[in-house]
Amino acid sequence: MASPNRKPILLDFEKPLVELESRIDQVRQLANDNGVDVSDQIHQLESRATQLRQEIFSTLSPAQRLQLARHPRRPSTLDYIQAMCDEWMELHGDRCGYDDPAMVGGVGRLAGQPVVMMGHQKGRDTKDNVARNFGMAAPGGYRKAMRLMEHANHFGMPILTFIDTPGAWAGVAAEKLGQGEAIAHNLREMFRLNVPIICTVIGEGGSGGALGIGVGERLLMMEHAVYTVATPEACAAILWKDASQAPQAAQALRITAPDLKQLNIIDRIVPEPEGGAHNHPLKAVEYLKQALLETLEELVSFNGQQRREMRYQKFRHIGVFAEG
């Protein structure tokens, strides 16, 4: 998890808030240096900062939420897993000769319950992102994920997946290795598993890359995450031949958690700490862990056949609408 001492990375809409907080620190420092009591003024400024933070983060546009979802300090799959698990052991390899670093997974204990957990893994900086291929899994990554899910199904362990990718790797090598087949195979096989499957969009959920580990009875989504059939930049390039129209595309795609909850595509929105998950990662872990435990408690009361039917009905109803 990112060190709190590292230099913060500011998004454009966060700058007024950071400037106000910096001003509060300067006033407090001057007061300490000169022995002056300015507690009333500091209290007023802190109240204004709290109000400004609420105003900013309660009125975020889809494009701004996308910025938060892509924030380099946002907690990753391994951050969440390692922080919420009592025990954790990462497993490697797809048993076909490849271990994809963009897809991680293994076995662990969540509040004493044995589970299999997996998800896309982005990097913290450019070097790490190159090593992780920016969280874009290759066919071997989806085959590794399926191997772990088969393991979970065999031993009766719930499956928890964490989605955070702009999409599956679309390189020539990935196509040669069967990217489409690997994702399609996962989609089919996840529908037949007997154990509970809970999927969570923790950052950016993009296209088939997200769906490759996204079939479950319950789909959770972090408050400032996004989930979309294509990135807004790709959508804008297709529709308007201009990637700079991405904010307009983000609005039209309805990629935010509130929009997707209204459309019944996701089942639950997991709240984030004020300022986003990257500002208070441990609080974000706490909120997600609580949501997962509550959802898991609900799903273990069903048998395998009921869970398979729930998955089937969930996806059959996506896209159903009535003309007014």
TIMAR-487181 format. One line per field, with one value per residue (C-alpha): x, y, z; residue number from 1; chain. Coordinates in nm, 4 decimals. Example, Ala and Ser with C-alpha at 12.3 -4.5 7.8 and 13.67 -1.06 7.14 Angstrom:
# residues 2
xx: c(1.2300; 1.3670)
yy: c(-0.4500; -0.1060)
zz: c(0.7800; 0.7140)
num: c(1; 2)
chaine: c(A; A)
//
This chain:
# residues 324
xx: c(0.0000; 0.1266; 0.3330; 0.1606; 0.4931; 0.5099; 0.4418; 0.0682; -0.0543; -0.3167; -0.6090; -0.7339; -1.0553; -0.8645; -0.6389; -0.8728; -0.9095; -0.5354; -0.4638; -0.7077; -0.5559; -0.2088; -0.3278; -0.4602; -0.1199; 0.0557; -0.1748; -0.1258; 0.2531; 0.2628; 0.0459; 0.2784; 0.5889; 0.4472; 0.2521; -0.0778; -0.4154; -0.5975; -0.8023; -1.1270; -0.9900; -0.8438; -1.1755; -1.3559; -1.1046; -1.1291; -1.5094; -1.4789; -1.2358; -1.4789; -1.7648; -1.5540; -1.4480; -1.8115; -1.9112; -1.6345; -1.6806; -2.0601; -2.0772; -1.8080; -1.8681; -1.8199; -1.4897; -1.3684; -1.4697; -1.2690; -0.9668; -1.0161; -1.0561; -0.7228; -0.5405; -0.1917; -0.2164; -0.5536; -0.5430; -0.4791; -0.5937; -0.2896; -0.3362; -0.6918; -0.6128; -0.3100; -0.4808; -0.8080; -0.6873; -0.5865; -0.3620; -0.2694; -0.0658; -0.0288; -0.0402; 0.1253; 0.0996; -0.1700; -0.0226; 0.0340; 0.3776; 0.2945; 0.2459; 0.0805; 0.1847; -0.1240; -0.3488; -0.2797; -0.4552; -0.4275; -0.5847; -0.6463; -0.8679; -1.1203; -1.2458; -1.1508; -1.3298; -1.1062; -1.1492; -0.9856; -0.9148; -0.7889; -0.7869; -0.6133; -0.2946; -0.1741; 0.1607; 0.2463; 0.4819; 0.5806; 0.8370; 0.5940; 0.3105; 0.5238; 0.6012; 0.2291; 0.1268; -0.0891; -0.3267; -0.4168; -0.4138; -0.2950; -0.4695; -0.2468; -0.3838; -0.7422; -0.6384; -0.4596; -0.7742; -0.9840; -0.7406; -0.7775; -1.1559; -1.1594; -0.9469; -1.1989; -1.4908; -1.3217; -1.2570; -1.5802; -1.4184; -1.5967; -1.4414; -1.3759; -1.2590; -1.1306; -1.1706; -0.9302; -0.8292; -0.8777; -0.9365; -0.7727; -0.4384; -0.5151; -0.1680; -0.0909; 0.0776; -0.2362; -0.4488; -0.2084; -0.2379; -0.6191; -0.7309; -1.0931; -1.1144; -0.9645; -1.2195; -1.5110; -1.4050; -1.4069; -1.7517; -1.8959; -1.7204; -1.7972; -2.1687; -2.1374; -1.9371; -2.1190; -1.9409; -2.0350; -1.8768; -1.8567; -1.7045; -1.5964; -1.4974; -1.2278; -1.1018; -1.1487; -1.3611; -1.3148; -1.4749; -1.4125; -1.1037; -1.3322; -1.5925; -1.3281; -1.3418; -1.6734; -1.9440; -2.0951; -2.4134; -2.3222; -2.1367; -2.0108; -1.8547; -1.6473; -1.8120; -1.5643; -1.4919; -1.6123; -1.7442; -1.7809; -1.8041; -1.5199; -1.2986; -1.4431; -1.1373; -1.2039; -1.5751; -1.5036; -1.2558; -1.5166; -1.8183; -1.6617; -1.3156; -1.1817; -1.0478; -1.0689; -1.4461; -1.3864; -1.5681; -1.8815; -1.8482; -1.8068; -2.1335; -2.3181; -2.1797; -2.3188; -2.0075; -2.0470; -2.1628; -2.4909; -2.5834; -2.5082; -2.6974; -2.9993; -2.9693; -2.9500; -2.6138; -2.4390; -2.5861; -2.4168; -2.2119; -1.9285; -1.8667; -1.5218; -1.3613; -1.3919; -1.1461; -1.1430; -0.9861; -0.6337; -0.6615; -0.7522; -0.6654; -0.7133; -1.0640; -1.1407; -1.0218; -1.2453; -1.5529; -1.4914; -1.4192; -1.7452; -1.9412; -1.7788; -1.8488; -2.2138; -2.2589; -2.0792; -2.2993; -2.6036; -2.4759; -2.3587; -2.7219; -2.7935; -2.6939; -2.4945; -2.7953; -2.9565; -2.6338; -2.6028; -2.9624; -2.8965; -2.6012; -2.8032; -3.0977; -2.8709; -2.7101; -3.0290; -3.1888; -2.9037; -3.0127; -3.3848; -3.5924; -3.9506; -4.0416; -4.2482)
yy: c(0.0000; 0.3489; 0.5226; 0.8270; 1.0154; 1.0091; 1.3320; 1.3515; 1.3376; 1.6079; 1.5950; 1.9252; 1.9326; 1.8606; 2.1677; 2.4225; 2.1872; 2.1230; 2.4967; 2.5593; 2.2795; 2.4213; 2.7622; 2.6059; 2.4465; 2.7793; 2.9630; 2.6932; 2.7070; 3.0882; 3.0769; 2.8233; 3.0228; 3.3471; 3.2080; 3.3467; 3.1812; 3.1560; 2.8469; 3.0167; 3.1095; 2.7621; 2.6042; 2.8193; 2.7269; 2.3569; 2.3746; 2.5397; 2.2658; 1.9940; 2.1666; 2.2140; 1.8473; 1.7368; 1.9755; 1.8539; 1.4814; 1.4869; 1.6563; 1.4720; 1.4316; 1.0894; 1.2121; 1.3161; 0.9792; 0.8186; 1.0210; 0.8904; 0.5327; 0.5645; 0.7397; 0.5817; 0.5796; 0.4070; 0.0740; -0.2203; -0.5806; -0.6898; -0.3941; -0.4999; -0.8709; -0.8345; -0.5809; -0.7703; -1.1323; -1.3149; -1.5374; -1.5112; -1.7202; -1.6127; -1.8875; -1.8593; -1.9968; -2.1058; -2.4607; -2.3881; -2.2315; -1.8697; -1.6621; -1.3299; -1.0517; -0.8470; -1.1082; -1.2128; -1.4659; -1.7170; -1.8609; -1.6860; -1.6518; -1.3717; -1.3443; -1.7104; -1.8228; -1.9941; -1.8126; -1.7883; -1.4273; -1.2893; -0.9729; -0.7410; -0.5816; -0.2407; -0.0841; 0.2127; 0.3856; 0.3618; 0.0848; -0.1224; -0.0578; -0.1802; -0.4972; -0.5442; -0.4402; -0.1636; -0.4245; -0.5577; -0.9355; -1.1681; -1.4976; -1.6721; -1.4405; -1.5455; -1.9115; -1.8701; -1.7129; -2.0036; -2.2560; -2.0893; -2.0847; -2.4558; -2.5081; -2.3095; -2.5046; -2.8380; -2.7518; -2.5584; -2.2170; -1.8914; -1.6891; -1.3155; -1.1265; -0.7681; -0.5868; -0.3049; -0.2928; -0.0666; -0.3879; -0.7124; -0.6879; -0.6352; -0.6971; -0.9240; -1.1759; -1.1907; -1.2651; -1.5384; -1.6961; -1.6891; -1.3863; -1.4030; -1.7765; -1.7405; -1.4764; -1.6615; -1.9823; -1.8004; -1.6539; -1.9981; -2.1797; -1.9235; -1.9805; -2.3490; -2.3175; -2.4163; -2.1951; -1.8318; -1.5775; -1.2094; -0.9650; -0.6130; -0.3259; -0.1522; 0.0901; 0.0817; -0.1998; -0.2049; -0.4200; -0.7947; -0.7635; -0.6950; -0.9560; -1.2307; -1.2446; -1.0617; -1.3310; -1.3825; -1.3767; -1.0338; -0.7460; -0.4804; -0.1499; 0.1041; 0.4469; 0.6193; 0.3230; 0.3028; 0.0103; 0.0419; -0.1449; 0.0696; 0.3476; 0.6970; 0.7787; 0.4799; 0.5602; 0.9230; 0.8143; 0.5805; 0.8120; 1.1539; 1.0628; 1.2791; 1.1368; 1.4832; 1.4300; 1.1668; 1.3662; 1.3792; 1.0067; 0.9335; 1.1152; 0.9250; 0.5826; 0.6025; 0.4485; 0.5548; 0.3456; 0.5390; 0.5070; 0.1347; 0.0725; 0.2484; 0.0267; -0.2868; -0.3839; -0.3719; -0.4904; -0.2728; 0.0462; 0.0278; 0.3738; 0.5283; 0.7581; 1.1320; 1.2275; 0.8807; 0.5454; 0.6748; 0.9304; 0.6751; 0.3283; 0.1459; 0.2892; 0.1806; -0.1708; -0.1693; -0.0656; -0.3255; -0.6056; -0.5360; -0.5389; -0.8655; -1.0383; -0.9295; -1.0444; -1.3721; -1.4409; -1.4009; -1.6257; -1.9215; -1.9890; -2.0967; -2.4246; -2.4591; -2.4925; -2.1799; -1.9823; -2.0884; -1.9824; -1.6459; -1.5838; -1.6813; -1.4581; -1.1674; -1.1549; -1.2363; -0.9233; -0.6864; -0.4682; -0.5378; -0.2223; -0.1141; 0.1469; 0.4318)
zz: c(0.0000; -0.0843; 0.1819; 0.3358; 0.3197; -0.0591; -0.2474; -0.3260; -0.6841; -0.7300; -0.9690; -1.1107; -0.9095; -0.5844; -0.6088; -0.4376; -0.1418; -0.1158; -0.1320; 0.1538; 0.3621; 0.2942; 0.4112; 0.7345; 0.7979; 0.7385; 0.9797; 1.2418; 1.2006; 1.2260; 1.5368; 1.6990; 1.6083; 1.7487; 2.0429; 1.9137; 1.9744; 1.6405; 1.7213; 1.6168; 1.2747; 1.2252; 1.3238; 1.0651; 0.7955; 0.8812; 0.8643; 0.5243; 0.4098; 0.5219; 0.3400; 0.0260; 0.0277; 0.0521; -0.2280; -0.4591; -0.4077; -0.4076; -0.7485; -0.9426; -1.3154; -1.4800; -1.6261; -1.2797; -1.1339; -1.4123; -1.2985; -0.9446; -1.0688; -1.2522; -0.9685; -0.9364; -0.5550; -0.5522; -0.3612; -0.5920; -0.5790; -0.3754; -0.1386; -0.0607; -0.0346; 0.1895; 0.4164; 0.4675; 0.4798; 0.7989; 0.5865; 0.2201; -0.0229; -0.3844; -0.6455; -0.9838; -1.3355; -1.5788; -1.6085; -1.9770; -1.9362; -1.8444; -1.5296; -1.6118; -1.3688; -1.4674; -1.3039; -0.9453; -0.7273; -0.4491; -0.1367; 0.1931; 0.4975; 0.5260; 0.8849; 0.9266; 0.6064; 0.3455; 0.0118; -0.3286; -0.4311; -0.7617; -0.9652; -1.2076; -1.0766; -1.1917; -1.1024; -0.8814; -1.1265; -1.4908; -1.4367; -1.2303; -1.4757; -1.7652; -1.5682; -1.4934; -1.8467; -1.6916; -1.5502; -1.8953; -1.8664; -2.1407; -2.2231; -1.9679; -1.6996; -1.7642; -1.7793; -1.4457; -1.3003; -1.4280; -1.2810; -0.9402; -0.9727; -1.0528; -0.7413; -0.5355; -0.6788; -0.6069; -0.2411; -0.1803; -0.1258; -0.2189; -0.5018; -0.4657; -0.7754; -0.7974; -1.1285; -1.2197; -1.5855; -1.8884; -2.0845; -2.1845; -2.3621; -2.7306; -2.8734; -3.1677; -2.9365; -2.7190; -3.0247; -3.1317; -2.7873; -2.7991; -2.6009; -2.7154; -2.6495; -2.3006; -2.1968; -2.3589; -2.1818; -1.8453; -1.9124; -1.9828; -1.7014; -1.4299; -1.4885; -1.3962; -1.0700; -0.7510; -0.4982; -0.4194; -0.6555; -0.5574; -0.8064; -0.7103; -0.9403; -0.7332; -0.9982; -1.3730; -1.5134; -1.8873; -2.1560; -2.1898; -1.9751; -1.6793; -1.7755; -1.7884; -1.4068; -1.3667; -1.3685; -1.0234; -0.8195; -0.6836; -0.8450; -0.6038; -0.7041; -0.5159; -0.5001; -0.7342; -0.9613; -1.3224; -1.5277; -1.9021; -2.2309; -2.3715; -2.2382; -2.2943; -2.5083; -2.7355; -2.7512; -2.8466; -3.1124; -3.2628; -3.2487; -3.3095; -3.4450; -3.1625; -2.8346; -2.6747; -2.6565; -2.3858; -2.1116; -2.3281; -2.3979; -2.0262; -1.9584; -2.2315; -2.1360; -1.7799; -1.6294; -1.2658; -0.9714; -0.9144; -1.2831; -1.2920; -0.9685; -1.1191; -1.4281; -1.2061; -1.3515; -1.0135; -0.6852; -0.4251; -0.4030; -0.1505; 0.0009; -0.0075; 0.2503; 0.1880; -0.0826; -0.2403; -0.1554; -0.2273; 0.0559; 0.3264; 0.1915; 0.5227; 0.5607; 0.2049; 0.2941; 0.6022; 0.4018; 0.1299; 0.3776; 0.5598; 0.2321; 0.1221; 0.4543; 0.4511; 0.0908; 0.1567; 0.4584; 0.2347; -0.0454; 0.1628; 0.2574; -0.1037; -0.2684; -0.5897; -0.8173; -0.6715; -0.7164; -1.0806; -1.1425; -0.9731; -1.2040; -1.5098; -1.4212; -1.3298; -1.6713; -1.8619; -1.7177; -1.8069; -2.0976; -2.0596; -2.0952; -2.1542; -2.4136; -2.2731)
num: c(1; 2; 3; 4; 5; 6; 7; 8; 9; 10; 11; 12; 13; 14; 15; 16; 17; 18; 19; 20; 21; 22; 23; 24; 25; 26; 27; 28; 29; 30; 31; 32; 33; 34; 35; 36; 37; 38; 39; 40; 41; 42; 43; 44; 45; 46; 47; 48; 49; 50; 51; 52; 53; 54; 55; 56; 57; 58; 59; 60; 61; 62; 63; 64; 65; 66; 67; 68; 69; 70; 71; 72; 73; 74; 75; 76; 77; 78; 79; 80; 81; 82; 83; 84; 85; 86; 87; 88; 89; 90; 91; 92; 93; 94; 95; 96; 97; 98; 99; 100; 101; 102; 103; 104; 105; 106; 107; 108; 109; 110; 111; 112; 113; 114; 115; 116; 117; 118; 119; 120; 121; 122; 123; 124; 125; 126; 127; 128; 129; 130; 131; 132; 133; 134; 135; 136; 137; 138; 139; 140; 141; 142; 143; 144; 145; 146; 147; 148; 149; 150; 151; 152; 153; 154; 155; 156; 157; 158; 159; 160; 161; 162; 163; 164; 165; 166; 167; 168; 169; 170; 171; 172; 173; 174; 175; 176; 177; 178; 179; 180; 181; 182; 183; 184; 185; 186; 187; 188; 189; 190; 191; 192; 193; 194; 195; 196; 197; 198; 199; 200; 201; 202; 203; 204; 205; 206; 207; 208; 209; 210; 211; 212; 213; 214; 215; 216; 217; 218; 219; 220; 221; 222; 223; 224; 225; 226; 227; 228; 229; 230; 231; 232; 233; 234; 235; 236; 237; 238; 239; 240; 241; 242; 243; 244; 245; 246; 247; 248; 249; 250; 251; 252; 253; 254; 255; 256; 257; 258; 259; 260; 261; 262; 263; 264; 265; 266; 267; 268; 269; 270; 271; 272; 273; 274; 275; 276; 277; 278; 279; 280; 281; 282; 283; 284; 285; 286; 287; 288; 289; 290; 291; 292; 293; 294; 295; 296; 297; 298; 299; 300; 301; 302; 303; 304; 305; 306; 307; 308; 309; 310; 311; 312; 313; 314; 315; 316; 317; 318; 319; 320; 321; 322; 323; 324)
chaine: c(A; A; A; A; A; A; A; A; A; A; A; A; A; A; A; A; A; A; A; A; A; A; A; A; A; A; A; A; A; A; A; A; A; A; A; A; A; A; A; A; A; A; A; A; A; A; A; A; A; A; A; A; A; A; A; A; A; A; A; A; A; A; A; A; A; A; A; A; A; A; A; A; A; A; A; A; A; A; A; A; A; A; A; A; A; A; A; A; A; A; A; A; A; A; A; A; A; A; A; A; A; A; A; A; A; A; A; A; A; A; A; A; A; A; A; A; A; A; A; A; A; A; A; A; A; A; A; A; A; A; A; A; A; A; A; A; A; A; A; A; A; A; A; A; A; A; A; A; A; A; A; A; A; A; A; A; A; A; A; A; A; A; A; A; A; A; A; A; A; A; A; A; A; A; A; A; A; A; A; A; A; A; A; A; A; A; A; A; A; A; A; A; A; A; A; A; A; A; A; A; A; A; A; A; A; A; A; A; A; A; A; A; A; A; A; A; A; A; A; A; A; A; A; A; A; A; A; A; A; A; A; A; A; A; A; A; A; A; A; A; A; A; A; A; A; A; A; A; A; A; A; A; A; A; A; A; A; A; A; A; A; A; A; A; A; A; A; A; A; A; A; A; A; A; A; A; A; A; A; A; A; A; A; A; A; A; A; A; A; A; A; A; A; A; A; A; A; A; A; A; A; A; A; A; A; A; A; A; A; A; A; A; A; A; A; A; A; A; A; A; A; A; A; A)
//
